[in-house]
Amino acid sequence: MTTGTYGTQGEAKDARFQSDAYRDFAWTPENVAQAEKIIGRYPPGRQYSAILPLLHLAQYQMGAQTGHAWLPVPVIEFVAKQLEMPYIRAYEVATFYTMFNLKPVGRFHVQVCGTTPCMLRGAEDIMKACKARGLKKGEMTDDGLFTLSEVECLGACANAPMVQINDDNYEDLTPESVTAVLDALARGEQPKTLSQIGRKASCPEGGPTTLQHMATADA
C-alpha cells in the first residue's frame, strides 16, 4: 500500500498516481514560509510535534498542484526529513489518522457520515444516492472528480444526515439534495454549504422556539 500505484487499472496507467512521480516534491515558496512558521511553534528538540500540521499542509499542496489531495511515500519522506524524524514515525502518523489519504482521491472527496445519529436520519439513503450518481465507496470515479468514503462522526449530529466534501459540510440532506450538490460540483459550481433546509447553525427546524426576541434582534 505504500509504494507503486493505487486504485483501479486505469489509475495504475496514470503517472500522476505513482508514488515515484513525486520524488522531487518540495514546498512552494508560500508553504516554505508556512512550514517554518508551524515548526516555530514548538521548542527546539520538539519539532516532531509539527508532523500533523505539516502532513496536512503537504496534502493540501498535493491537491492544489495535482487535483488529488493525497500523500505519496516520497512526500511523507520529505516531511519526515525536514523534521529529522525517522520515516516510519511519520508513516505511523499518516496511517493512523483517516484525514490523510494514502492513495489518490478525486477532486471532491465525498465523506458520508455513517455514525448513529446520521444512520438514524437516513445516511444509508444518502450513500445510495451517491452510488446512484456513479460513485463507488473507496474508489475514484473515472473522470477523477469524486471519491466516496464512509466516515465516523463529523460533529454535526443535530443536522443529520450530512456529508463533508473536502473542507465543506453539507447538512440536513435528502437523497435529492445530495444529488443536487454533486451535480453542481460536477458542473464547476459551488453549491450552498451547511444546512440544506435553511436552518441557522443547529437551531430547531422551523427556527428558534425559545428566546425568540433575542434571535430576531441578532438577525
Rosetta blueprint (number, residue, H / E / L):
1 M L
2 T L
3 T L
4 G L
5 T E
6 Y L
7 G L
8 T L
9 Q H
10 G H
11 E H
12 A H
13 K L
14 D L
15 A H
16 R H
17 F H
18 Q E
19 S H
20 D H
21 A H
22 Y H
23 R L
24 D L
25 F L
26 A L
27 W L
28 T L
29 P H
30 E H
31 N H
32 V H
33 A H
34 Q H
35 A H
36 E H
37 K H
38 I H
39 I H
40 G L
41 R L
42 Y L
43 P L
44 P L
45 G L
46 R L
47 Q H
48 Y H
49 S H
50 A H
51 I H
52 L H
53 P H
54 L H
55 L H
56 H H
57 L H
58 A H
59 Q H
60 Y H
61 Q H
62 M H
63 G H
64 A H
65 Q H
66 T H
67 G L
68 H L
69 A L
70 W L
71 L L
72 P L
73 V H
74 P H
75 V H
76 I H
77 E H
78 F H
79 V H
80 A H
81 K H
82 Q H
83 L L
84 E L
85 M L
86 P L
87 Y H
88 I H
89 R H
90 A H
91 Y H
92 E H
93 V H
94 A H
95 T H
96 F H
97 Y L
98 T L
99 M L
100 F L
101 N L
102 L L
103 K L
104 P L
105 V L
106 G L
107 R L
108 F E
109 H E
110 V E
111 Q E
112 V E
113 C E
114 G L
115 T L
116 T H
117 P H
118 C H
119 M H
120 L H
121 R L
122 G L
123 A H
124 E H
125 D H
126 I H
127 M H
128 K H
129 A H
130 C H
131 K H
132 A H
133 R L
134 G L
135 L L
136 K L
137 K E
138 G L
139 E L
140 M E
141 T L
142 D L
143 D L
144 G L
145 L L
146 F E
147 T E
148 L E
149 S E
150 E E
151 V E
152 E L
153 C L
154 L L
155 G L
156 A L
157 C H
158 A H
159 N H
160 A L
161 P L
162 M L
163 V E
164 Q E
165 I E
166 N L
167 D L
168 D E
169 N E
170 Y E
171 E E
172 D L
173 L L
174 T L
175 P H
176 E H
177 S H
178 V H
179 T H
180 A H
181 V H
182 L H
183 D H
184 A H
185 L H
186 A H
187 R L
188 G L
189 E L
190 Q L
191 P L
192 K L
193 T L
194 L E
195 S E
196 Q L
197 I L
198 G L
199 R L
200 K L
201 A L
202 S L
203 C L
204 P L
205 E L
206 G L
207 G L
208 P L
209 T L
210 T L
211 L L
212 Q H
213 H H
214 M H
215 A H
216 T H
217 A H
218 D H
219 A L
